[in-house]
Amino acid sequence: MMESPLACSGPGCSYFGCSYFDCFYFDWEDLSMAHKEQNFANHTRFHTPFHKVGLPLVAIYLLWSFWLLFSQPGLASGMNLVLGFALVVTFFLTRIYALKVQDRLIRLEEQLRFQRVLPAELAARAVTIRVPFLVALRFAPDDELPELVSQVLEGRLAQPVDVKRAIRNWRGDYWRA
């Protein structure tokens, strides 16, 4: 029997028996195929609340605000348009900030992984690898990592997408923002 993604069962909640935060957490991933095996062809993230709910709502509001300003000019309709632009900016900045934090965490994780997996000389040189390449290298398993890092440092893999294409045994990342 499949549990509802809205149901909580942890200790401490007066309603569902969960923590306060968990009562307001909706696991959208349970409704998607997010945990199927990842590879180069299907690794990009399509986040349902952002792409299918929030983005259309913000776009509709902005279009409605434009229509309102031209059909009924005035201070109120002008303020609706300003609010619409503010919503668009806020909407995209929240997503960009989350992705920037994720990139910083990936950078840290990969630097620690380099110290653990790579020979000392290669790990010392790997600190110069730019973040987009580190983001691509996170999909490489430990046994392929030294070869791929060497190719990135030598310039044989010129773009992050080239790194992803060069990975033979994909290591999925199921915790992306």
N, C-alpha and C positions, 0 to 999 in steps of 0.2 A: 504494500500500500504506500503510495507516494504522499509525503507530508506537504501541506501547503507552505509555500515560501513565506507566508505571513505569520505562520504559527511559530511561537517561541517555546522552548522547553527547558531553558537553563534555570539555575537556582536564583532566588532573590527577587523575582518580579511578583507583584501582587496580582497581576492579571493572567499572564501566561506562564509565570515561573521563570522569568529571564531577567537579565539586567535591564535597567532603564533604557539604555541606548538600543539594545536589541529589539525592543518593542517597536521602535520606529524604523528599523532596518528592513528593507524589502530586498531580497536577494534576486535581482533580475536575472542573474546568470543561471538560476535554476530553470528559468523559462526558455533558455536558449541552448545552443549546442556549444557553449563556450569551452567545455572540457573534452571535446573530441580531440583526437591526436592532431597536433599542429605540424605544418610543414610550410615551405615557402609560399605555396599557392593559397593557403588559408590563414596565415598568421596575423593579418591585419585585424584590428579591433573595431567592431561596429557596436557601439554602446547604445542600446535601445532607449534608455531615458534621455540621452543627449540627442541622438540623431533622429529618432522617430517621434519623440514627444516634445522636448524643449525647443529644438530648432524650428519645427513647423509652427509652434505656438508663438515664438518670438517673431518669426517672419510674418505671420498673419497679423499680429498686433502692429508691427511696423507698417505693413501695407494698409491696414485699416486707418492708422494714424495719418498717413499721406492722403488717403481718400477723404477723411474727415476734414483735414486742413483745406483741401481744395473745394469740397462741397459746402462746408460751413466755416468759412474763415473767421478766426477770432482767437482770443487769448487761450481759451480752454483747448481748442483743437491744436494750437501751436504747442501748448504744454504737453499734450498727448504725444505729439511728434518728438519732442525733446525726451520725454519718458521712454518712448520707443527706442531712440538711439542709445539712451542710457542702459536699457535692458539688453540691447545687442552687445554693447561693449562689455557689460558685466557678465553676460552669458559666455562670451568667448574668452574673456580673461580668466574666469574660474577654470575653464578647461585647460587653457594654456599654462596657468600656474600649477595645476595638478600634473601636467606632463613634464614641466620643468623640474618639479620635485622628484618625479619618477626618474628622469634622466640623471639627476644627481645621485640618487640611490643606486641606479645601475652602474654609474661610474665608480662608486665606492665598492659595490659588490664585485665588479670586474677587477678592480685593482687588488682586492684581497684574493680573488681567485688567481690572478696572475702570480702573486707571491707564492701561492700554494702549488700551482700546477707548472709554471714555466721555469726553465733554468734561470739562475740568478741574473746572468748577463742580459738575457732576453726580457726578463721582468723589469730590469732597470731601464731598458730602452722603451718598454711598452707604456711608460707613463706619459709619453709624448703623443699617444694616439688620441685623436679628437673624439668627443662624445658621440657623434653619429656612428662612428665605427665601433665604439664600445657597445652601443645599443645593438648593433648588428651582431657583434661577437657573442653576445649573451646567449644566442641560440646555438652556439657551437658546443659540442660535448668536449670534455676535458682532453680526450685523446687527439682531437683535431685542432685544439687551440694553439699549440706551438707553431704549427705550420701556417695557420691562418694569420697569426700575429706577425710572423716573419714576412709574409706576403704583403700585409698592410704596411709594415714599416719600410719595406723595399719599394712600395708604390705599385706593386703588381695588381693589387686590388684597389682601383682608383675611387670607387664609390661604395657607400655602405651596402647598396643593393648587390654589388659584386661579391661582397663578403657573404651575404645571405645565400646567394646562388652557389657559392663554393662549398657550403656546408653539406656534407654527405648524410650524416645522421642527425637530424634536427632535434634540438632539445627545446621543448615547448616552454613558453612563459605564460602561465595561467593566472598571474597576479597583476596584470597590467591595469593601469588607471583608464 
